Amino acid sequence: MLEHTFIHIQGVGPKTEQAIWKRGLLTWEAFLQHPGTVFTRARDRIIQGDLERSQANRHRIEYFSQRLKGAESWRLFDAFRTGAAYLDIETNGGYDGFDDITMIGLYDGRRVQTFVQGLNLEAFEIAVSDYDLLVTFNGASFDLPFIRKRFPGITLPPGHIDLRFVLRRIGLRGGLKAIEKKVGLDREDGVHGLDGRDAVLLWATYQETGDRIALDRLIRYNAADVLNLEPLMEMAARQMKEALLPLHGP
């Protein structure tokens, strides 16, 4: 989708982007090779200059993440998914008098890594540096602020897609578990039906009694969160592209 995108160019909004596509100029290269005038010569030159810079920075997510924010960040996914990690945190919900991270799950499409307070939580700061793009659900207002508070000097990946806002654009509202049910995603026995309140209780049980079964269940619950983010991201990116670019096909 990235090379179909024009809204990262200064002065190009959704309507102008649609106008470019309707002219049959579906990619950066098509615009650059177009022999005629699309808007005016002066405006075309500005767009062409930005497109040439886009081509030069094609493999630098930093360049595009600064220009594609919020609900448009989904356009980063296809181009940079090989460097993506799906992230979800658990907190103690104010247990012990203050809110803190109890667990962080990180899934890169191959393996799930779990970082647990009191065991290996500090290793997260190094592990997350391996990635270019984070995919979360409600991470912009919840997960990432918690992480920055817990790790004040952390450098997070330059790209971030908050699925909550992308899914809203394709008509899927509500919490992660409710959306999973709507699209037919399931969870394994033992964590099916658990929610954030249960996660807090499982952590409290582990803290108070050292119950490793409670901790294991919480780890599996958190893993289900990050594992299900991947098919949701794939679905959202596909549906958004099909809605925006009906002439382009699958």
DAZI-V866253 format. One record per helix or strand of 2 or more residues. SS is the DSSP state (H for helix, E for strand). FROM is the first residue (numbers start at 1). LEN is the number of residues. Records with the same first field share a line. If there is no record, write none. Layout:
SS=FROM-LEN, FROM-LEN
This chain:
H=2-3, 14-9, 28-6, 41-16, 61-5, 70-14, 95-3, 121-10, 143-8, 163-7, 176-8, 196-14, 212-33
E=84-8, 101-7, 112-5, 133-4, 159-4
